[in-house]
């Protein structure tokens, strides 16, 4: 089944590259070079009969389209084909990835190109022997043209240990127009606070053109991490299994301590029937505890893409090696908002006092939470002002304020205050494009709070405001009243906002006024 958004010619010439190469150890080697316009339809790779962790993780594949010197695909060989952690091969039978015993790996992602394609491989010191057999089956287009602008991309990431109950694991961040196809995801549990392998699931933040028919913003929130891959209740009750668009093909308990049984899992999810398009950007995070986590994201987009995270040193690729969080390769996500919270929904007076004062150095201890509330863990009930990352227009209170409560990233009852600043040269009427779930209010300066509406699930709306010449303080109140798994968004506590003037120009949000 092809992706509906790929516009490929109906007439083609079947073509194949088949080669057996011994890779040098002093740098990358081109193992396939395709000329003209075409589309790769199938890649089959074999290495050694019993690949070691080094063979799986330290053989790095890169793919380049249309003469670019920047790879659109960069991942360890095993991880690209869904064989995670450097583990020995395990069966995988999905829509786009197929693996059998003895290191026979197949990928069937359509990979179009207009002016040639190149595949290279690089071997690290633990690849022994550095041997690769590769079939590249592709369609050459006889008229030499391809109108489809989207190109296939894949990016590997790894982090160990991840931050627990915080920013969540960064799986993908890219800017441009495209289509998120899916990802694989691996966890080697090392956090002994719970038997869970995760602390929530996927959070997908999508930004489109202002006022686009499909909405300026879209947000998809997962529940339990195992649910993403079609399992439930921690996944521990299920045998490893592999299916068309989702599965957990590897799951192993590892009794590594006297009181805690750790485990390692590998999973995947493809969005073939539930499409995830984006027009301006997409940002994906996955709930995490302090575990060893790896992933490869697969997507299509118009070039150029944001710079990838550099593949770490050879020894840092292997499971168990320390590898702290690293930025995306582009500038990290700017702070354009200060956020203040959490407040219990009944603590309205304290919340409004904090908003009226506008003192971003103040904290509030009486926020209305009882002694047994999850918000009391580790003193997280104290409301305070902190900068928040701007995820292409999104502010997620749950990434800044979250109770240290092992589980599924449920946001317990809470209200948050966000503050930013807008500058205009002259008085102007402005439209705020806002997406949110639950109840949201806004105000400019010291004007009264204006309810914008209440949504049962994430939706978009427009709200008109008048800005005066100079700096204007913008404040947002967002209520997340759900408790536990009640409601329709698993306690989502997220909004997205973009300010557009009467000429259709976006007004920049600022963390604070500048001279």
Secondary structure, DSSP 8 states (H G I E B T S, - for coil): ---TT----S--EEEEEEEEEE--SSS-EEEEEE-SSEEEEEEEEE--TT--HHHHHSEEEEEEETT-SS-SEEEEHHHHTT--TT-----EE-SSEEEETTTEEEE---EEESS-EEEEEEE-TT-SS-EEEEEEEEEE-TT------EEEEEEEEEEBS--TTSS-EEEEEEESSEEEEEEEEEEE---TT-S-S-SS-EEEEEE-STT-TT-SEEEEE-SSGGGGGT--GGGTTS--EE-SSEEEEEEEEE--SSS--EEEEEEEEE-SSS-EEESSEEEEEE---SSEEEEEEEEEEES----------GGGGSTTS-B-----SS----EEEEEEEEE-TT-HHHHHHHHHH--TT-EES--S--TTSGGGGGGTTSEEEEEEE-BTTEEEHHHHS----SSS----SEEEEEEEEEEESS-EEEEEEEEEEEEEEEEETTS--EEEEEEEEEEEEEEEEEE-SEEEEEEEEEEE---TT-SSSTT--EEEEEEEETTS-EE-EESS---
